[in-house]
Amino acid sequence: MIKSNKLLIVLVISSLMLLLTSCGTEDEESLAPQEEPRTKINYETKVKQLEENLENVLATIEVKEDYNLANSVAKTKKTDKYQFSWTHNSYQLQVPLYGSEGKLLSDYRSQVIEKIKNKFDIVDVSWENGTKQRLVLNLGFNARGDAELMSHQVLLSQPQPKAKLAIVIDDFGFNRQGTTDILSINRPLTAAVLPFRPHSAKDAKLAAKAGLEVILHQPLEPMNPDTNPGAGAINTTMDQSEIEKTLVKNLDSLNNISGANHHMGSKASANKRVMEQIINLLKERNMFYVDSSTSRESVGAELASQEQVPTAENYLFIDNVDQQQEIEKMIMRLAKIALEKEELLIIGHVKENTAQAIKESIPQLEELGIKLVYASQLTK
């Protein structure tokens, strides 16, 4: 009987132990961390669409060079609810500086950034302006659940020119021989158009269409009273109202103009009262002024600087001797000065020899590292 009781007690204890062991296992399993199932989303289609958007943006700003795919990496990212997969592409683009397609990257980087911002949710910008110009764009999009995924990096780089040279071409408006040749040069030039000449409006339109910068070539009173500066001239005998009325009429007679320089005008350009009126009106219209420096006594550039009107000064006229070889020699002499100064503005005229001399000089200028630019790009 005693043995039976002992056996019964052993069985009861064993059963209790098994029960306690079973309860402990269930508690441990319920406390073990369980990974939540994530929704998997593949964004390859999205990345391809963004890549098309990127190509379209660069096409609109006429960057002609092809992309070089530097790197392509498969990416994944996990959040509490999602697992994303996509491709990150890195591109490098050497932007042409010289040639007919050459543009300074600094002149249109803001345009690139603005257009890309219209296509990408995330645009992180880095700009360097040292021995090279470098624009780095890190681009991405907002994924589901407010996750930010970076899909592209674009590096646009360009060497710095050794010097910048602006050539202003005076006396458009007569459709003279050489007009067509000047318009076919296919480099940044600035066309100064005289007002109310037989072909002023037409020449201004043709110059703008050919990619030239267009400014008013404002006639001013010369020192020689027997020399007629022509229609639209401003004289030192005019009062404030007459000066303003004349200049407004001249400016309004031409389309696409962004500034002015002067024609003849050694007497008027040295007259502070006259030039103050001209500079103030250009300031009201957000235009720049190029002092043609027809006189050492000219006060235009000084007054423009005082009024914070962007301005630049002519260093020298290149075609006082109307012979192609002599003009070429003059351009190359001035090229050396441009390299010393790093920036230089010079003036020529609508002449066949001037056009041919510029065309012949361009390869030599670019080989020297000199970049042709618009006059406005040298104004300060």
KEVOLUM-614360 format. One record per residue (C-alpha): x, y negated, z negated; residue number from 0. Coordinates in nm, 4 decimals. Example, Ala and Ser with C-alpha at 12.3 -4.5 7.8 and 13.67 -1.06 7.14 Angstrom:
# KEVOLUM-614360
((1.2300, 0.4500, -0.7800), 0)
((1.3670, 0.1060, -0.7140), 1)
***
This chain:
# KEVOLUM-614360
((0.0000, 0.0000, 0.0000), 0)
((0.2832, -0.2318, -0.0938), 1)
((0.4593, -0.1522, 0.2305), 2)
((0.1432, -0.2345, 0.4203), 3)
((0.1144, -0.5712, 0.2452), 4)
((0.4787, -0.6528, 0.3228), 5)
((0.4255, -0.5643, 0.6872), 6)
((0.1175, -0.7839, 0.6980), 7)
((0.3083, -1.0754, 0.5440), 8)
((0.5893, -1.0347, 0.8016), 9)
((0.3397, -1.0332, 1.0865), 10)
((0.1679, -1.3491, 0.9555), 11)
((0.5012, -1.5333, 0.9162), 12)
((0.6101, -1.4292, 1.2653), 13)
((0.2848, -1.5493, 1.4122), 14)
((0.3190, -1.8850, 1.2357), 15)
((0.6751, -1.9266, 1.3651), 16)
((0.5690, -1.8492, 1.7206), 17)
((0.2850, -2.0996, 1.6907), 18)
((0.5166, -2.3721, 1.5575), 19)
((0.7732, -2.3055, 1.8311), 20)
((0.5037, -2.3295, 2.0993), 21)
((0.3749, -2.6627, 1.9636), 22)
((0.7277, -2.8100, 1.9614), 23)
((0.7857, -2.7217, 2.3281), 24)
((0.4651, -2.8864, 2.4382), 25)
((0.5553, -3.2116, 2.2566), 26)
((0.9009, -3.2245, 2.4136), 27)
((0.7636, -3.1773, 2.7654), 28)
((0.5069, -3.4512, 2.7183), 29)
((0.7837, -3.6954, 2.6150), 30)
((1.0192, -3.6157, 2.9050), 31)
((1.0473, -3.9131, 3.1538), 32)
((0.8531, -3.8548, 3.4724), 33)
((0.9596, -4.0559, 3.7891), 34)
((0.6631, -4.2289, 3.9433), 35)
((0.6005, -4.1315, 4.3048), 36)
((0.7079, -4.4199, 4.5406), 37)
((0.5495, -4.5181, 4.8687), 38)
((0.8139, -4.4972, 5.1418), 39)
((0.8116, -4.7824, 5.3966), 40)
((1.0337, -4.7960, 5.7047), 41)
((1.1011, -5.1503, 5.8322), 42)
((1.2902, -5.0615, 6.1525), 43)
((1.0133, -5.2065, 6.3696), 44)
((1.0188, -5.5270, 6.1674), 45)
((1.3948, -5.5626, 6.2096), 46)
((1.3718, -5.5132, 6.5855), 47)
((1.1065, -5.7845, 6.6071), 48)
((1.3254, -6.0211, 6.4076), 49)
((1.6154, -5.9410, 6.6374), 50)
((1.4064, -6.0421, 6.9382), 51)
((1.3152, -6.3649, 6.7579), 52)
((1.6835, -6.4347, 6.6975), 53)
((1.7720, -6.3828, 7.0625), 54)
((1.4890, -6.6125, 7.1702), 55)
((1.6115, -6.8887, 6.9388), 56)
((1.9638, -6.8754, 7.0766), 57)
((1.8272, -6.8729, 7.4317), 58)
((1.6438, -7.2007, 7.3660), 59)
((1.9642, -7.3746, 7.2578), 60)
((2.1489, -7.2419, 7.5624), 61)
((2.4164, -7.0442, 7.3850), 62)
((2.5288, -6.8401, 7.6834), 63)
((2.7816, -6.6067, 7.5245), 64)
((2.6699, -6.2511, 7.4453), 65)
((2.6504, -6.1209, 7.0935), 66)
((2.9193, -5.8932, 6.9566), 67)
((2.7684, -5.6423, 6.7165), 68)
((3.0212, -5.6360, 6.4334), 69)
((2.8420, -5.3948, 6.2025), 70)
((2.5162, -5.2022, 6.1665), 71)
((2.4305, -5.0419, 5.8328), 72)
((2.1322, -4.8336, 5.7245), 73)
((1.9905, -4.9759, 5.4019), 74)
((1.7526, -4.8524, 5.1324), 75)
((1.6036, -5.0277, 4.8328), 76)
((1.3813, -4.8935, 4.5550), 77)
((1.1335, -5.0855, 4.3435), 78)
((0.8848, -4.9567, 4.0878), 79)
((0.6321, -4.8751, 4.3593), 80)
((0.8184, -4.8640, 4.6919), 81)
((1.1207, -4.7263, 4.8657), 82)
((1.2226, -4.9403, 5.1646), 83)
((1.4490, -4.8413, 5.4517), 84)
((1.5781, -5.0700, 5.7269), 85)
((1.8905, -5.1618, 5.9259), 86)
((2.1186, -5.4589, 5.8547), 87)
((2.2937, -5.5930, 6.1667), 88)
((2.5917, -5.8299, 6.1641), 89)
((2.6733, -6.0307, 6.4767), 90)
((2.9613, -6.2537, 6.5769), 91)
((2.9383, -6.5211, 6.8437), 92)
((3.2250, -6.7317, 6.9774), 93)
((3.0550, -7.0519, 7.0935), 94)
((3.2132, -7.2005, 7.4090), 95)
((3.3780, -7.5399, 7.3562), 96)
((3.4952, -7.6232, 7.7066), 97)
((3.3527, -7.5714, 8.0524), 98)
((3.0111, -7.6721, 8.1806), 99)
((2.8377, -7.4892, 7.8942), 100)
((3.0648, -7.6207, 7.6223), 101)
((2.9002, -7.7947, 7.3275), 102)
((3.0257, -7.8920, 6.9862), 103)
((2.8737, -7.6516, 6.7348), 104)
((2.8489, -7.9357, 6.4828), 105)
((2.6186, -8.1259, 6.7190), 106)
((2.3471, -7.8628, 6.7300), 107)
((2.3889, -7.6542, 6.4158), 108)
((2.0904, -7.8283, 6.2528), 109)
((1.8829, -7.7356, 6.5579), 110)
((1.9884, -7.3717, 6.5247), 111)
((1.9060, -7.3653, 6.1535), 112)
((1.5669, -7.5311, 6.1975), 113)
((1.4565, -7.2935, 6.4729), 114)
((1.5728, -6.9860, 6.2853), 115)
((1.3851, -7.1014, 5.9750), 116)
((1.0679, -7.0820, 6.1830), 117)
((1.1351, -6.7144, 6.2536), 118)
((1.2765, -6.5775, 5.9277), 119)
((1.1406, -6.5852, 5.5730), 120)
((1.4885, -6.6070, 5.4223), 121)
((1.7673, -6.8213, 5.5685), 122)
((2.0867, -6.8683, 5.3701), 123)
((2.3306, -7.1113, 5.5376), 124)
((2.7061, -7.1542, 5.5031), 125)
((2.9000, -7.4188, 5.7030), 126)
((3.2761, -7.4660, 5.7383), 127)
((3.4356, -7.7530, 5.9288), 128)
((3.8082, -7.6873, 5.9033), 129)
((4.0470, -7.5707, 6.1732), 130)
((3.7435, -7.3881, 6.3046), 131)
((3.3762, -7.4657, 6.2858), 132)
((3.1911, -7.1703, 6.1333), 133)
((2.8186, -7.1379, 6.0812), 134)
((2.7179, -6.8268, 5.8820), 135)
((2.3488, -6.7385, 5.8662), 136)
((2.2282, -6.4639, 5.6320), 137)
((1.8739, -6.3804, 5.7337), 138)
((1.5993, -6.1705, 5.5845), 139)
((1.2290, -6.1196, 5.5210), 140)
((0.9848, -6.0667, 5.2383), 141)
((0.8830, -5.7037, 5.2044), 142)
((0.5820, -5.5544, 5.0256), 143)
((0.5756, -5.6204, 4.6553), 144)
((0.7701, -5.9484, 4.6950), 145)
((1.0975, -5.7681, 4.7605), 146)
((1.3559, -5.9627, 4.9648), 147)
((1.5383, -5.7612, 5.2308), 148)
((1.8349, -5.9068, 5.4203), 149)
((1.8282, -5.7874, 5.7795), 150)
((2.0833, -5.9953, 5.9741), 151)
((2.4034, -6.1885, 5.9428), 152)
((2.5063, -6.4158, 6.2309), 153)
((2.8478, -6.5801, 6.2485), 154)
((2.8856, -6.8585, 6.5059), 155)
((3.2398, -6.9915, 6.5325), 156)
((3.4214, -7.2444, 6.7492), 157)
((3.7741, -7.3889, 6.7486), 158)
((3.8087, -7.7589, 6.6803), 159)
((3.9123, -7.9740, 6.9791), 160)
((4.2423, -8.1546, 6.9414), 161)
((4.0730, -8.4764, 7.0505), 162)
((3.7378, -8.6136, 7.1660), 163)
((3.7154, -8.8402, 7.4690), 164)
((3.4055, -9.0367, 7.5720), 165)
((3.3818, -9.1827, 7.9221), 166)
((3.1177, -9.4487, 7.9850), 167)
((3.0300, -9.5109, 8.3498), 168)
((2.9117, -9.8686, 8.4101), 169)
((2.7018, -10.0260, 8.6848), 170)
((2.4344, -9.7671, 8.7549), 171)
((2.1336, -9.9242, 8.9267), 172)
((2.2498, -9.9875, 9.2820), 173)
((2.2654, -9.6256, 9.4054), 174)
((2.6193, -9.6998, 9.5127), 175)
((2.8500, -9.4535, 9.6807), 176)
((2.9788, -9.2356, 9.4034), 177)
((2.6470, -9.2134, 9.2174), 178)
((2.5791, -8.8571, 9.3329), 179)
((2.9402, -8.7567, 9.2636), 180)
((2.9264, -8.8932, 8.9086), 181)
((2.5988, -8.7114, 8.8410), 182)
((2.7493, -8.3802, 8.9589), 183)
((3.0458, -8.3786, 8.7195), 184)
((2.8581, -8.1488, 8.4764), 185)
((3.0240, -8.2696, 8.1579), 186)
((2.9039, -8.5044, 7.8831), 187)
((2.9251, -8.8584, 8.0235), 188)
((2.7421, -9.1784, 7.9324), 189)
((2.5648, -9.3743, 8.2074), 190)
((2.5308, -9.7502, 8.1512), 191)
((2.2423, -9.8762, 8.3677), 192)
((2.1979, -10.2407, 8.4672), 193)
((1.8401, -10.3717, 8.4308), 194)
((1.6209, -10.4748, 8.7243), 195)
((1.8537, -10.3655, 9.0029), 196)
((1.7090, -10.1943, 9.3132), 197)
((1.7596, -9.8427, 9.1728), 198)
((1.7813, -9.8990, 8.7962), 199)
((1.4791, -9.6901, 8.6933), 200)
((1.5615, -9.4163, 8.9434), 201)
((1.9280, -9.3961, 8.8422), 202)
((1.8326, -9.3791, 8.4740), 203)
((1.5998, -9.0864, 8.5408), 204)
((1.8543, -8.9053, 8.7590), 205)
((2.1267, -8.9539, 8.4981), 206)
((1.9082, -8.8144, 8.2202), 207)
((1.8086, -8.5200, 8.4386), 208)
((2.1764, -8.4481, 8.5104), 209)
((2.2482, -8.4327, 8.1362), 210)
((2.4132, -8.7717, 8.0984), 211)
((2.3500, -8.9948, 7.8001), 212)
((2.1772, -9.3145, 7.9201), 213)
((2.2307, -9.6622, 7.7763), 214)
((2.1461, -10.0179, 7.8816), 215)
((2.4275, -10.2065, 8.0530), 216)
((2.3265, -10.5481, 7.9189), 217)
((2.4499, -10.8438, 8.1303), 218)
((2.6060, -11.1207, 7.9219), 219)
((2.7324, -11.4648, 8.0150), 220)
((3.0946, -11.4557, 8.1424), 221)
((3.3638, -11.7181, 8.0873), 222)
((3.3576, -11.8243, 8.4530), 223)
((3.0405, -12.0330, 8.5064), 224)
((3.0547, -11.9564, 8.8784), 225)
((3.0151, -11.5819, 8.8167), 226)
((2.6556, -11.4602, 8.8081), 227)
((2.5975, -11.1643, 8.5705), 228)
((2.2651, -11.0927, 8.7452), 229)
((1.9081, -11.0242, 8.6408), 230)
((1.8371, -10.9747, 8.2728), 231)
((2.1417, -11.1714, 8.1594), 232)
((2.1665, -11.3266, 7.8128), 233)
((2.3376, -11.6657, 7.7938), 234)
((2.4782, -11.8649, 7.5040), 235)
((2.2293, -12.1454, 7.5806), 236)
((1.9329, -11.9223, 7.4924), 237)
((1.7576, -11.9613, 7.1610), 238)
((1.6615, -11.6712, 6.9350), 239)
((1.3229, -11.6188, 7.0988), 240)
((1.4680, -11.6136, 7.4504), 241)
((1.7410, -11.3670, 7.3560), 242)
((1.4940, -11.1321, 7.1912), 243)
((1.2444, -11.1558, 7.4777), 244)
((1.5130, -11.0865, 7.7398), 245)
((1.6658, -10.7921, 7.5581), 246)
((1.3285, -10.6332, 7.4813), 247)
((1.2275, -10.6624, 7.8446), 248)
((1.5541, -10.5021, 7.9567), 249)
((1.5289, -10.2162, 7.7092), 250)
((1.1667, -10.1479, 7.7987), 251)
((1.2451, -10.1382, 8.1699), 252)
((1.4399, -9.8121, 8.1342), 253)
((1.3464, -9.4710, 7.9981), 254)
((1.5547, -9.2298, 7.7921), 255)
((1.8004, -9.4915, 7.6648), 256)
((1.9641, -9.4553, 7.3246), 257)
((2.1995, -9.7517, 7.3067), 258)
((2.3649, -10.0380, 7.4920), 259)
((2.6954, -10.1846, 7.6020), 260)
((2.7573, -10.5090, 7.7887), 261)
((2.8294, -10.6176, 8.1444), 262)
((3.0786, -10.9033, 8.1983), 263)
((2.9995, -11.1284, 7.9033), 264)
((3.3336, -11.2545, 7.7776), 265)
((3.1702, -11.5792, 7.6638), 266)
((2.8516, -11.4374, 7.5113), 267)
((3.0218, -11.1356, 7.3513), 268)
((3.2427, -11.3771, 7.1556), 269)
((2.9430, -11.5774, 7.0328), 270)
((2.8421, -11.4658, 6.6834), 271)
((2.4892, -11.6110, 6.6996), 272)
((2.4087, -11.4362, 7.0283), 273)
((2.5584, -11.1052, 6.9268), 274)
((2.3803, -11.1053, 6.5911), 275)
((2.0468, -11.1233, 6.7734), 276)
((2.1427, -10.8373, 7.0035), 277)
((2.2749, -10.6181, 6.7221), 278)
((1.9714, -10.6782, 6.4999), 279)
((1.7300, -10.5797, 6.7756), 280)
((1.9265, -10.2628, 6.8503), 281)
((1.9139, -10.1844, 6.4784), 282)
((1.5355, -10.2171, 6.4758), 283)
((1.5204, -9.9592, 6.7548), 284)
((1.7725, -9.7204, 6.5944), 285)
((2.0116, -9.7607, 6.8858), 286)
((2.3903, -9.7700, 6.8967), 287)
((2.6194, -10.0323, 7.0491), 288)
((2.9373, -9.9869, 7.2502), 289)
((3.1536, -10.2972, 7.2640), 290)
((3.2847, -10.3050, 7.6209), 291)
((3.5759, -10.5232, 7.5003), 292)
((3.5704, -10.7525, 7.8023), 293)
((3.7284, -11.0116, 7.5728), 294)
((3.9718, -10.9916, 7.2846), 295)
((3.7404, -11.2351, 7.1081), 296)
((3.4402, -11.0023, 7.1219), 297)
((3.2571, -10.9816, 6.7888), 298)
((3.0014, -10.7133, 6.8787), 299)
((3.1688, -10.4135, 6.7144), 300)
((3.2452, -10.6058, 6.3959), 301)
((2.8880, -10.7312, 6.3607), 302)
((2.7465, -10.3876, 6.4386), 303)
((2.9577, -10.2326, 6.1633), 304)
((2.8439, -10.4976, 5.9173), 305)
((2.4805, -10.4241, 6.0029), 306)
((2.5417, -10.0473, 5.9871), 307)
((2.4594, -10.0062, 6.3539), 308)
((2.6576, -9.7103, 6.4962), 309)
((2.9292, -9.8558, 6.7145), 310)
((3.2423, -9.7805, 6.9135), 311)
((3.4844, -9.9883, 7.1188), 312)
((3.6160, -9.9463, 7.4711), 313)
((3.9899, -9.8827, 7.4665), 314)
((4.0538, -9.9514, 7.8352), 315)
((3.8927, -9.9666, 8.1802), 316)
((4.0269, -9.6824, 8.3921), 317)
((3.9552, -9.7987, 8.7471), 318)
((4.0640, -10.1574, 8.7854), 319)
((4.2752, -10.0143, 9.0668), 320)
((4.0256, -9.8368, 9.2923), 321)
((4.2509, -9.5499, 9.4038), 322)
((4.1931, -9.1900, 9.3003), 323)
((4.5553, -9.1067, 9.2204), 324)
((4.5997, -9.4214, 9.0136), 325)
((4.2807, -9.3505, 8.8197), 326)
((4.3960, -8.9946, 8.7538), 327)
((4.7282, -9.1239, 8.6223), 328)
((4.5446, -9.3697, 8.3988), 329)
((4.3191, -9.0955, 8.2603), 330)
((4.6143, -8.8723, 8.1774), 331)
((4.8021, -9.1596, 8.0116), 332)
((4.4949, -9.2257, 7.8019), 333)
((4.4711, -8.8527, 7.7242), 334)
((4.7997, -8.8789, 7.5336), 335)
((4.6609, -9.1702, 7.3346), 336)
((4.3439, -8.9712, 7.2663), 337)
((4.5537, -8.6880, 7.1217), 338)
((4.7288, -8.9354, 6.8929), 339)
((4.4087, -9.1075, 6.7804), 340)
((4.1932, -8.7898, 6.7936), 341)
((3.9045, -8.9982, 6.9325), 342)
((3.8960, -9.2428, 7.2245), 343)
((3.6312, -9.4194, 7.4344), 344)
((3.7093, -9.5476, 7.7837), 345)
((3.5037, -9.7033, 8.0640), 346)
((3.4886, -9.6472, 8.4391), 347)
((3.2460, -9.7500, 8.7104), 348)
((3.0201, -9.5938, 8.9705), 349)
((3.2830, -9.5377, 9.2383), 350)
((3.3739, -9.2391, 9.4535), 351)
((3.7390, -9.2553, 9.3512), 352)
((3.6450, -9.2702, 8.9834), 353)
((3.4179, -8.9664, 9.0173), 354)
((3.6821, -8.7614, 9.2003), 355)
((3.9546, -8.8639, 8.9559), 356)
((3.7455, -8.7516, 8.6584), 357)
((3.6655, -8.4202, 8.8275), 358)
((4.0309, -8.3540, 8.9024), 359)
((4.1361, -8.4485, 8.5495), 360)
((3.8883, -8.2313, 8.3590), 361)
((4.0855, -7.9010, 8.3792), 362)
((4.3998, -8.0788, 8.2546), 363)
((4.2117, -8.2527, 7.9744), 364)
((4.0550, -7.9291, 7.8536), 365)
((4.3866, -7.7452, 7.8752), 366)
((4.5284, -8.0116, 7.6433), 367)
((4.2452, -7.9420, 7.3987), 368)
((4.0526, -8.2618, 7.4753), 369)
((3.6744, -8.2340, 7.4612), 370)
((3.4598, -8.4730, 7.6651), 371)
((3.1724, -8.6085, 7.4546), 372)
((2.8955, -8.8669, 7.4755), 373)
((2.9647, -9.2226, 7.3592), 374)
((2.7143, -9.1777, 7.0751), 375)
((2.9283, -8.8959, 6.9358), 376)
((3.2121, -9.1396, 6.8689), 377)
((3.0029, -9.4159, 6.7157), 378)
((3.0460, -9.4827, 6.3458), 379)
***
